[in-house]
Amino acid sequence: MAKKRRLIKEEPEEEYQFTPTDFDEREFLLKGIYSTKVLLLGLILAVVMGIITAQIAIFLGKGSVAAAVDTLLVFFVCAIMKKLFVAMHVRADLLETKTMLGVYIIYLALALGICILCVNPPFA
């Protein structure tokens, strides 16, 4: 006996429609302004802390105790940096974590670099 032909029914494909979220231009601009302010304040704070820690290192002598005190002081200021910015009325709490992480890394590198630079000749 002959087999019955099966009819294949095509199902209609679902249509997907992309709906973009609302773009808040004001919030985007404010985040850019605040991230720039926080970065500039972080750079200024790094230069100031680098000079202060260099003076502490010169006062304590060029030993491991002075280096440990300076490093701990720089890391302590880094830990409270976000609170300092909020106290200065800069909305650092609006920034993303990765933006603040970048500011922290730049601060640490610059502060410790300036401290090392100021401790060695010709600045010492």
Buried (B, 14 or more C-beta within 10 A) or exposed (E): EEEEEEEEEEEEEEEEEEEEEEEEEEEEEEBEEBBEBBBEBBBEBBBEBBBBBBBBBBEBEEEEEBBEBBBEBBEEBBEEBBEBBEEEEBBBEBBEEEBBEBBBEBBBEBBBEBBBEBBEEEEE
